[in-house]
Amino acid sequence: MKVIVDTCIWSLALRRNDPSPNGYVAELTELIKEIRAQLIGPVRQELLCGIKSEKQFNLLRKHLRAFEEIEIEMEDYELAAEYFNMARKNGIQGSNTDFLICAISKRHKMPILTTDKDFIHFQTLLPIELHKPRQ
């Protein structure tokens, strides 16, 4: 089964000069080897934003281009907005990208790999599954 990988995991593995070893980076490595890691456009954008060096930007862009993106459909945006509204009504905050990840996760029946604690709160309201590192 493929797994949607959140920005925080990609960032741990790719944007840091010296990524400290942890279970999430190891899991991402395994998912990549198994051709199971999934990237969405908004996560790609978040990863590329804020990089000061053009050389680093181009290198990261090159690495990320190896990953095909899940096509985002109109229904995904609409469901993400529904999720945002439902969560807000229940006192749970999150970003637009987070709720879009949840919507795509539901449509494709894919778990999400993340260290973002907000997803634990989302899981109480939304039909999402979180992927845990194997180690």
Secondary structure by P-SEA (a helix, b strand, c coil): cbbbbcaaaaaaccccccccccaaaaaaaaaaaaccccccaaaaaaaacccccaaaaaaaaaaacccccccccaaaaaaaaaaaaaaaaacccccaaaaaaaaaaaaacbbbbcccaaaaaaaaccbbbbbcccc
